[in-house]
Amino acid sequence: YSWSGSAYVAASVPSSSFTNAGNGSSWTYFKTTELVTLDTATNAYTDSTGNLLPANSVIDMVQGVVNTTISGTSCASWAFGDPTTAGRFHAADSTLTAGETVNGPVALTTGVASATTGIWQATAAKVRITVASCGSTHVSAGKVRIVVYGRTFTPPTT
């Protein structure tokens, strides 16, 4: 809000993208989301169907909420990352019940499972949800909503 001299007036909302930041380059904020049904047949992990991690992007935050309780013999925890680093965005969470919400801010340095992986996403990738210690090596039920926030950059063309 800004003061007009007689009242507060809603300020203009800043642009969510810079479509031409110079010579064809751009910078765009994004949010991707998917409700992931956990693989009950073969794996201790499930990848999102879509590439929720866009190429040439800085990943600011990845959130997860358990929509359907994660169940299975001796399942102990769940984490989410990408296909190369299981806990890149959030390490093991032992609460498997519906309603559990996790915010995974992506640290600029260490504080994530892999400081090497960090915040930069060079190529598009899926988000991987890993469930640990299930006696049968996979879950019997579970759905997790994943939401990713970040910024995608397009390099200049000239």
Contacts in CASP RR format, 6 or more apart in sequence:
PFRMAT RR
TARGET T0000
AUTHOR 0000-0000-0000
METHOD contacts of the structure
MODEL  1
YSWSGSAYVAASVPSSSFTNAGNGSSWTYFKTTELVTLDTATNAYTDSTG
NLLPANSVIDMVQGVVNTTISGTSCASWAFGDPTTAGRFHAADSTLTAGE
TVNGPVALTTGVASATTGIWQATAAKVRITVASCGSTHVSAGKVRIVVYG
RTFTPPTT
1 8 0 8 1.000
1 9 0 8 1.000
1 10 0 8 1.000
1 11 0 8 1.000
2 8 0 8 1.000
2 9 0 8 1.000
2 11 0 8 1.000
3 9 0 8 1.000
16 28 0 8 1.000
16 29 0 8 1.000
17 26 0 8 1.000
17 27 0 8 1.000
17 28 0 8 1.000
17 29 0 8 1.000
18 26 0 8 1.000
18 27 0 8 1.000
18 28 0 8 1.000
19 26 0 8 1.000
19 28 0 8 1.000
20 26 0 8 1.000
21 27 0 8 1.000
22 156 0 8 1.000
23 156 0 8 1.000
23 157 0 8 1.000
23 158 0 8 1.000
24 154 0 8 1.000
24 156 0 8 1.000
24 157 0 8 1.000
24 158 0 8 1.000
25 153 0 8 1.000
25 154 0 8 1.000
25 155 0 8 1.000
25 156 0 8 1.000
25 157 0 8 1.000
26 153 0 8 1.000
26 154 0 8 1.000
27 151 0 8 1.000
27 152 0 8 1.000
27 153 0 8 1.000
27 154 0 8 1.000
28 151 0 8 1.000
28 152 0 8 1.000
28 154 0 8 1.000
29 149 0 8 1.000
29 150 0 8 1.000
29 151 0 8 1.000
30 54 0 8 1.000
30 57 0 8 1.000
30 148 0 8 1.000
30 149 0 8 1.000
30 150 0 8 1.000
30 151 0 8 1.000
30 152 0 8 1.000
31 147 0 8 1.000
31 148 0 8 1.000
31 149 0 8 1.000
31 150 0 8 1.000
32 52 0 8 1.000
32 53 0 8 1.000
32 54 0 8 1.000
32 147 0 8 1.000
32 148 0 8 1.000
33 52 0 8 1.000
33 145 0 8 1.000
33 146 0 8 1.000
33 147 0 8 1.000
33 148 0 8 1.000
34 48 0 8 1.000
34 49 0 8 1.000
34 50 0 8 1.000
34 52 0 8 1.000
34 127 0 8 1.000
34 145 0 8 1.000
34 146 0 8 1.000
35 67 0 8 1.000
35 143 0 8 1.000
35 144 0 8 1.000
35 145 0 8 1.000
36 46 0 8 1.000
36 48 0 8 1.000
36 49 0 8 1.000
36 127 0 8 1.000
36 129 0 8 1.000
36 143 0 8 1.000
36 144 0 8 1.000
36 145 0 8 1.000
36 146 0 8 1.000
37 46 0 8 1.000
37 142 0 8 1.000
37 143 0 8 1.000
38 46 0 8 1.000
38 70 0 8 1.000
38 129 0 8 1.000
38 131 0 8 1.000
38 139 0 8 1.000
38 141 0 8 1.000
38 142 0 8 1.000
38 143 0 8 1.000
38 144 0 8 1.000
39 45 0 8 1.000
39 46 0 8 1.000
39 138 0 8 1.000
39 139 0 8 1.000
40 138 0 8 1.000
40 139 0 8 1.000
40 140 0 8 1.000
40 141 0 8 1.000
40 142 0 8 1.000
41 138 0 8 1.000
42 138 0 8 1.000
43 137 0 8 1.000
43 138 0 8 1.000
44 130 0 8 1.000
44 131 0 8 1.000
44 132 0 8 1.000
44 134 0 8 1.000
44 137 0 8 1.000
44 138 0 8 1.000
45 86 0 8 1.000
45 128 0 8 1.000
45 129 0 8 1.000
45 130 0 8 1.000
45 131 0 8 1.000
46 128 0 8 1.000
46 129 0 8 1.000
47 83 0 8 1.000
47 126 0 8 1.000
47 127 0 8 1.000
47 128 0 8 1.000
47 129 0 8 1.000
48 126 0 8 1.000
48 127 0 8 1.000
48 128 0 8 1.000
48 129 0 8 1.000
48 146 0 8 1.000
49 126 0 8 1.000
50 126 0 8 1.000
51 124 0 8 1.000
51 125 0 8 1.000
51 126 0 8 1.000
52 125 0 8 1.000
52 126 0 8 1.000
52 127 0 8 1.000
52 146 0 8 1.000
52 148 0 8 1.000
53 59 0 8 1.000
53 82 0 8 1.000
53 121 0 8 1.000
53 124 0 8 1.000
53 125 0 8 1.000
53 126 0 8 1.000
53 127 0 8 1.000
53 148 0 8 1.000
54 121 0 8 1.000
54 124 0 8 1.000
54 152 0 8 1.000
55 121 0 8 1.000
55 122 0 8 1.000
55 123 0 8 1.000
55 124 0 8 1.000
55 152 0 8 1.000
56 121 0 8 1.000
56 122 0 8 1.000
56 152 0 8 1.000
56 153 0 8 1.000
56 154 0 8 1.000
56 155 0 8 1.000
57 120 0 8 1.000
57 121 0 8 1.000
57 150 0 8 1.000
57 151 0 8 1.000
57 152 0 8 1.000
57 153 0 8 1.000
58 119 0 8 1.000
58 120 0 8 1.000
58 121 0 8 1.000
58 150 0 8 1.000
58 151 0 8 1.000
58 153 0 8 1.000
59 89 0 8 1.000
59 106 0 8 1.000
59 119 0 8 1.000
59 120 0 8 1.000
59 121 0 8 1.000
59 148 0 8 1.000
59 149 0 8 1.000
59 150 0 8 1.000
60 105 0 8 1.000
60 106 0 8 1.000
60 119 0 8 1.000
60 149 0 8 1.000
60 150 0 8 1.000
60 151 0 8 1.000
61 103 0 8 1.000
61 104 0 8 1.000
61 105 0 8 1.000
61 106 0 8 1.000
61 148 0 8 1.000
61 149 0 8 1.000
61 150 0 8 1.000
62 80 0 8 1.000
62 81 0 8 1.000
62 89 0 8 1.000
62 90 0 8 1.000
62 104 0 8 1.000
62 106 0 8 1.000
62 127 0 8 1.000
62 146 0 8 1.000
62 147 0 8 1.000
62 148 0 8 1.000
62 149 0 8 1.000
63 101 0 8 1.000
63 102 0 8 1.000
63 103 0 8 1.000
63 104 0 8 1.000
63 146 0 8 1.000
63 147 0 8 1.000
63 148 0 8 1.000
63 149 0 8 1.000
64 80 0 8 1.000
64 90 0 8 1.000
64 101 0 8 1.000
64 102 0 8 1.000
64 103 0 8 1.000
64 104 0 8 1.000
64 144 0 8 1.000
64 145 0 8 1.000
64 146 0 8 1.000
64 147 0 8 1.000
65 99 0 8 1.000
65 100 0 8 1.000
65 101 0 8 1.000
65 102 0 8 1.000
65 144 0 8 1.000
65 145 0 8 1.000
66 78 0 8 1.000
66 95 0 8 1.000
66 96 0 8 1.000
66 97 0 8 1.000
66 98 0 8 1.000
66 99 0 8 1.000
66 100 0 8 1.000
66 101 0 8 1.000
66 142 0 8 1.000
66 143 0 8 1.000
66 144 0 8 1.000
67 98 0 8 1.000
67 99 0 8 1.000
67 142 0 8 1.000
67 143 0 8 1.000
67 144 0 8 1.000
67 145 0 8 1.000
68 98 0 8 1.000
68 141 0 8 1.000
68 142 0 8 1.000
68 143 0 8 1.000
69 96 0 8 1.000
69 97 0 8 1.000
69 98 0 8 1.000
69 141 0 8 1.000
69 142 0 8 1.000
70 78 0 8 1.000
70 96 0 8 1.000
70 131 0 8 1.000
70 139 0 8 1.000
70 141 0 8 1.000
70 142 0 8 1.000
70 144 0 8 1.000
71 96 0 8 1.000
71 139 0 8 1.000
71 140 0 8 1.000
71 141 0 8 1.000
71 142 0 8 1.000
72 134 0 8 1.000
72 135 0 8 1.000
72 136 0 8 1.000
72 139 0 8 1.000
72 140 0 8 1.000
72 141 0 8 1.000
73 134 0 8 1.000
73 135 0 8 1.000
73 136 0 8 1.000
73 140 0 8 1.000
74 133 0 8 1.000
74 134 0 8 1.000
74 135 0 8 1.000
75 96 0 8 1.000
75 131 0 8 1.000
75 132 0 8 1.000
75 133 0 8 1.000
75 134 0 8 1.000
75 135 0 8 1.000
75 139 0 8 1.000
76 92 0 8 1.000
76 94 0 8 1.000
76 132 0 8 1.000
76 133 0 8 1.000
76 134 0 8 1.000
77 92 0 8 1.000
77 93 0 8 1.000
77 94 0 8 1.000
77 96 0 8 1.000
77 131 0 8 1.000
77 132 0 8 1.000
77 133 0 8 1.000
78 92 0 8 1.000
78 93 0 8 1.000
78 96 0 8 1.000
78 129 0 8 1.000
78 130 0 8 1.000
78 131 0 8 1.000
78 132 0 8 1.000
78 144 0 8 1.000
79 86 0 8 1.000
79 87 0 8 1.000
79 90 0 8 1.000
79 91 0 8 1.000
79 92 0 8 1.000
79 93 0 8 1.000
79 129 0 8 1.000
79 130 0 8 1.000
79 132 0 8 1.000
80 87 0 8 1.000
80 88 0 8 1.000
80 89 0 8 1.000
80 90 0 8 1.000
80 102 0 8 1.000
80 127 0 8 1.000
80 128 0 8 1.000
80 129 0 8 1.000
80 130 0 8 1.000
80 144 0 8 1.000
80 146 0 8 1.000
81 87 0 8 1.000
81 88 0 8 1.000
81 89 0 8 1.000
81 90 0 8 1.000
81 113 0 8 1.000
81 127 0 8 1.000
81 128 0 8 1.000
81 129 0 8 1.000
81 130 0 8 1.000
82 88 0 8 1.000
82 89 0 8 1.000
82 117 0 8 1.000
82 125 0 8 1.000
82 126 0 8 1.000
82 127 0 8 1.000
82 128 0 8 1.000
83 125 0 8 1.000
83 126 0 8 1.000
83 128 0 8 1.000
84 117 0 8 1.000
85 112 0 8 1.000
85 113 0 8 1.000
85 114 0 8 1.000
85 117 0 8 1.000
86 113 0 8 1.000
86 128 0 8 1.000
86 130 0 8 1.000
87 112 0 8 1.000
87 113 0 8 1.000
87 114 0 8 1.000
87 130 0 8 1.000
88 106 0 8 1.000
88 112 0 8 1.000
88 113 0 8 1.000
88 114 0 8 1.000
88 117 0 8 1.000
88 118 0 8 1.000
89 104 0 8 1.000
89 106 0 8 1.000
89 112 0 8 1.000
89 127 0 8 1.000
90 102 0 8 1.000
90 104 0 8 1.000
91 113 0 8 1.000
92 132 0 8 1.000
93 100 0 8 1.000
93 102 0 8 1.000
106 112 0 8 1.000
106 118 0 8 1.000
106 119 0 8 1.000
107 118 0 8 1.000
107 119 0 8 1.000
108 118 0 8 1.000
108 119 0 8 1.000
109 115 0 8 1.000
112 118 0 8 1.000
127 146 0 8 1.000
127 148 0 8 1.000
129 144 0 8 1.000
129 146 0 8 1.000
131 138 0 8 1.000
131 139 0 8 1.000
END
